[in-house]
Each structure stands twice: as C-alpha cells, then as structure tokens.
C-alpha cells in the first residue's frame, strides 16, 4: 500500500475514534445532566412536601388559637353576664332590706361619697333609684339615677345607672333619649356587664325609630363584640326575623 494511502487511512481511523470518543463524552454529560435535573426535581418535590406539611401545621396552630380565643371570649361574656346578674340580685336584695322596718339613725358629719365597688354592694342612692324604676315610677327614677351619676361619677354602678336611665326613657317612649343613654353605656363602658344589653336595646330603639340599617349594624356589632352573650343570641334572632 502506497505511503499516502496509508496516511489517509490512519487519519480517517483516528478521526473515527475521536468522533466516537466525543460522542461517548456527550452521552455521558447528557446522562449526568439528566441525573442532576432528576435530582433537582425530586428535591423540589420533597421541599414542596415539607412546605405543605409546615403549612398544615401552621393551619392547625391557627385553628387551635382561634378555638382558644373563642373559648376565652365565651368565658369573658359569661363572666360579664354573671356580674350583671349579681349586680341586679344585690340591688334587689338591698332594696328589700331598705323596705324592711328599721329604726332611722341620724348620721352626723357623713363622709363624702367615694368610689363604690361591686364587692361592697350597691350604694343606697342607687338602690333608691332602682326601687323607683321597679315601681314603674320612671320619671322619678330617671331623676334619681341622674343624681346618683352626678354625685358618684367614679362608681362602678355608673354604667348600670345609665343603662336604667335608658330603660326608663324607652318605657316612656322617649326614644331619642333612650338612644342617647344606651349609646353612652356601649361607647363609654364597653367592659361593663351592661354593655351587651345596652347594644341590644340600642338596636331595638333604632328599629323603633325606623332606622333599620343602623339597627342592623348595631346588632352585628353586638354579635361580633360579645358573641357568647345572651344579648347576642337575641340579636341573632332579631336579624334572622328581618
């Protein structure tokens, strides 16, 4: 075989071998790239799974926190209702005690009125005003409750007195003044045991005044603010009836 032919043959063989090697290298790199892609896909799936599990845990925590918050609100509403009931029970008991026959004692140099706590029971002038309300003497009861509020602005019974002023005006069909009294209790004493009842009666008053949309807003506010209170139950009944 001539030398030139042998050279061409060797060149072609070398090129063929080089081509095969390059093709093998390309296939190897492609396989490695595919393996990396598959690894990334699997890692992504695992990451997504972990994120979903974490989201489920967070949702579970949120649900438990909401449930605990609902229970706390229910307990707070129950405590407020219990305090309101205790206030009225104490007031009626004190009223009965005052109606009992007892000797009159003249008080020399009486101490000035001070802040009255619920633990010490309702003050005498509050009990007197409540007695007038219980006897349906609404006009005198209003004057008596107003005098109590003026003389005892820091008493724990101020919110109660304002509520009963609203009830007196409502009974007398003086709806604007009833609205004013109930609004003052709900707005100025939101933590008072009488606050839920004041919102309820404010809603009733607005309904009687033909202000239906405002009444609905008050009922919805009551349900949102005091969801577990008996007043909220009555508000739901009123809304469902509309």
Residue pairs with C-beta under 8 A, 6 or more apart in sequence:
1 9
70 227
73 226
73 227
73 228
74 227
74 228
77 196
77 226
77 227
77 228
77 229
77 232
78 228
80 191
80 192
80 193
80 195
80 196
80 226
80 229
81 193
81 196
81 229
81 230
82 193
83 118
83 193
84 193
84 194
84 197
86 118
87 118
87 122
87 157
87 160
87 193
90 118
90 121
90 122
91 122
91 126
91 127
91 130
92 130
92 134
94 121
94 122
94 124
94 127
95 127
95 130
95 131
95 134
98 124
98 127
98 128
98 131
99 131
113 123
113 151
113 152
115 152
115 154
115 155
115 156
116 122
116 123
116 126
116 152
116 155
116 156
116 157
117 156
118 156
118 157
122 130
122 157
123 148
123 152
123 155
123 157
125 144
125 147
125 148
125 151
125 152
126 145
126 148
126 152
126 155
126 157
126 160
126 161
128 144
129 141
129 144
129 145
129 147
129 148
129 161
129 164
130 141
130 164
132 138
132 140
132 141
132 144
133 141
133 145
133 164
133 167
133 168
136 171
138 168
138 169
138 171
138 172
139 168
139 172
141 164
141 168
142 165
142 168
142 169
145 161
145 162
145 164
145 165
145 168
146 161
146 165
148 155
148 157
148 161
149 158
149 161
149 162
152 158
155 161
158 189
159 185
159 188
159 189
159 192
159 194
159 195
160 192
160 194
162 181
162 184
162 185
162 189
163 181
163 182
163 185
163 194
163 197
163 198
163 201
165 181
166 177
166 178
166 179
166 180
166 181
166 182
166 185
166 198
166 201
166 205
167 178
167 201
169 175
169 177
169 178
169 181
170 178
170 201
170 204
170 205
175 205
175 208
175 209
176 209
178 201
178 205
179 202
179 205
179 206
179 209
182 198
182 199
182 201
182 202
182 205
183 198
183 202
185 192
185 194
185 195
185 198
186 195
186 198
186 199
186 202
189 195
190 225
192 198
195 226
196 222
196 225
196 226
196 229
196 230
196 231
196 232
197 231
199 218
199 219
199 221
199 222
199 225
199 226
199 231
199 235
200 219
200 222
200 231
200 234
200 235
202 218
203 215
203 216
203 218
203 219
203 222
203 235
203 238
204 215
204 238
206 212
206 214
206 215
206 218
207 215
207 238
212 242
216 239
216 242
219 235
219 236
219 238
219 239
220 235
220 239
222 229
222 231
222 232
222 235
223 232
223 235
223 236
223 239
226 232
